[in-house]
């Protein structure tokens, strides 16, 4: 009597089925290896330290799931391509065929649930600050470093760079794919150009937290500065900033009248950086409008260039990625007592060190040697001074390292802050006039028919003290330091 082949269980028959061709077998191998890799990476990530970096997260949420999906696709593809052999196998496994079908359905459901869970995690990870700032380390490092020091450091990147809703998500992923190809091929701008011309409008991002037309009144601004003289003597500028907004009576005043909900300011920029503005139009709440142009530029037709309606980003262009100027950064350090003022000519010498040519690798040691040589030249490099310079050098080098990336062609003032006079004077330069002689600032004050001065700067700020070492106004406000 012939021996009967042993009856196979459900998983035994499934095992034979998956071994029926090399494509299906290879797919199963990929799935198995990716599951094992995922478990390993998760354990590594939980261990923290170096294993909790962005690249482990990238592997866990993107690369490994993609390998798993590839294996998942190869399994049915092999069964389809070798369907003739599959029929023979199925014919040989005629016992309890429904059990086999159930097993396939259950395992498929489990696989799709796993892929869906990991996919959701991957999407969430791709929207994290860690992914944006670290996964593309060489490209986005400067922006990530400046972001960490900004007032928006607790706001996820996607809150500003991705529009809410499904459409914004899809558009961001399409744009991100283009950027990924640029990173892989090295075909991207150095430095990254600004402004970002496809940036999501402020009404969909900034205004989800900020209320631009809210009346903010007048704010006191105290700005300490320090000279480059031997004593690093200080002086203070004190201003009243007329931030303004929309008052309860409906009138819009101060700086924020530019974003009045019922008015509109449009301008034409003739350069990609939006710093050259020869033409602008102001439409007021009563419907009246004026077109202002620079000398020699006709009102109609308007000049060629980008036509844009003014919003938050036209002034607050560096609110999350501000890069410092060397003098300003040193002023902050002196003001906060991070740098001492008892080293003669320290600001002057620190400025020279910051503006010298360094690489990312040589900056720290180069700045230290530069400062030591400067003090050794005048015979002031005693041991106490040398020890103090060790601390000073680290602080000065830190300023350089967070603002300059030579390999990215990113240097001092590569990204000007438009919420300064530089940004205001794009339009408020006294050279933008309407057909009736009205200027952007307002009517010129007249004496004997001749213009003498434009007092409308006071509409944005009132200077209470300028270049005073010990302004009395700080005593009046109880702010003297």
PEWOFEN-V546396 format. One line per field, one symbol per residue. ss: DSSP state (@ for helix, = for strand, . for the rest). psi: psi as a letter, one per 20 degrees, with the letter a starting at -180 (. if undefined). A space follows every 50 residues. Layout:
ss = ???
psi = ???
This chain:
ss = .........@@@@@@@@@...@@@@@@@@@@@@@@@@@@@@@@@@@@.@@ @@.@@@@@@@@@@@@@@@@@@@@@@@@@@@@.@@@@@@@@@@....@@@@ @@@@@@@@@@@@@@@@@@@@@@@@@@..@@@@@@@.@@@@@@@@@@@@.. ......@@@@@....@@@@@@@@@@@@@@@@@@@@............... .@@@.@@@.....=....========.......========...==.... .==.@@@@@....======.......=======.....======...... .....====..@@@...........@@@@@@@@@@..........@@@@@ @@@@........@@@@@@@@@@@@@@@.....@@@@@@@@@@@@@@@@@@ @...=@@@.=..........@@@@.......==.....=.....===..= ===.@@@@@.========...@@@@@.....
psi = pqppqqpqrghghhgggijirhggghghgggghhgghggghggghhiach ijrhhghgggiggghhgghghhhhghgghghlhghghgghhiliplhhhg gggggghgggghggggghgghggghijqhgghhhhlghgjgghgghhijr ijijpqgihhipqqrgghgghhhghhgghghhggijmqqorpqqroikqp qhhifgjhhqnhipoibpqpppoqrqrkahjlqqrpppqoomgcborhji qprahjihkphjrppqqppjqhikionipqpoorhjiqqqppqrpipqhp qqqqappqppagihgmikhilpqqqggghhgggghjkhqqjjopkggghh ghghirorrhhigghghghggghghhhjjjmrghggghhggggggghhgg hiipnhijkoapkhnqoikahgggihhljiioqrhjiprghapqpqokip phrojihihhqpohppkphmphhhghjkjp.
